[in-house]
């Protein structure tokens, strides 16, 4: 991990089938202060490659079967565009529950 003056450290955790498909439990990223969720996804793409496509579609929109929480609070898809990440935030990405 390189030093990012003025940046923030954000931990991204992957759960259940997302963790299995990506082959990692978590990734810590250094981002610019007040980075957006879209910027986080761009940095994830750089860090883990095309595996990020299990999370987002070709346009970079979050897939409908992925839930996001920040610091243990669920964030709705419509709120993601306004989301600003801070130092020490933990972003959890998990598949929506399914079954019947």
N, C-alpha and C positions, 0 to 999 in steps of 0.2 A: 504494500500500500504506500503510495507516495504522499508527500505532504502537500496539502492544498490550502495555502494561506487564505483565510477568510471563508473557507468552505465548511461544509458540514458533513458529518458521518451519518449515513442512513443504513440501517440493517434491513434487508429484504429476506423474508422467510417464505418458504414454499411448503405447502401441506398436501398430504394425501397423494392423489394421482398426479398432481403437478410436480411434486417432489420426485415421484417415481419416474416420470417422463423426462425431467430435466437432469436427474441424477445428482442433484445437490439439495441440501437442506436449507442453506442460507448463503447470502452473499452480502458483504458490506461494501458500500460504494461511497466514494467521496464526491459530493456534489457542490455546486455553487449554492450559496445561501438563498433561501426562498425558491428553490427549484420546483418546477411543476411536475406533475405526475408524468406528463409526456416526456419531459427531460429524463426522468428516472427510467422510463421504458427505453429511451435511446441509449442511455448508459448501460442498461441491462443487456441490450442487443450487442453492444460492444464487448461486454464482459463475458456473456455466455453464448453469443452467436445466434444462429437461426432458431435455437431452441425457444427463444422468446416468442416465436409464432404460436406456441400453445397458449399464450396469454393474450395476444393481440392479433387482429386481422391485418391484411395488407395495408390498410389505411392507417394503422396504428391505434385503432379503437379497441378498447378492452372487449374481449369475447364475452358473450352473454352468459357463459357458464362459469365465469370467474368472479369471485367475490373479493373485495379489498377491505382491509381494515388498517387503520393507522393508530398505533398506540392503543390497541384493543377496542377501537371504536369503528364499527362498520361505516364505510363511506360509499354512498350511492353513486351510480355511474354519472348522474348529472352533476354531482358535487366534485368529481375528479378534475374537471376543467378549472375549478377555482382553488384546488388544493395546492398549498405551498408547504414544502418539507423543511423541517428544522433539524438542528444538530441533535443526535440521539434518537430520532424518530425510528420506529420499527414499523415497516410495512409488511403486512401478511397477505399473501395471495393464496387463495384456496378455491377448490371447485365448489360450486353450489351443491347442496345436498340433493340427491335424487333417489328415486325408489318408488315403491307403490304398495 
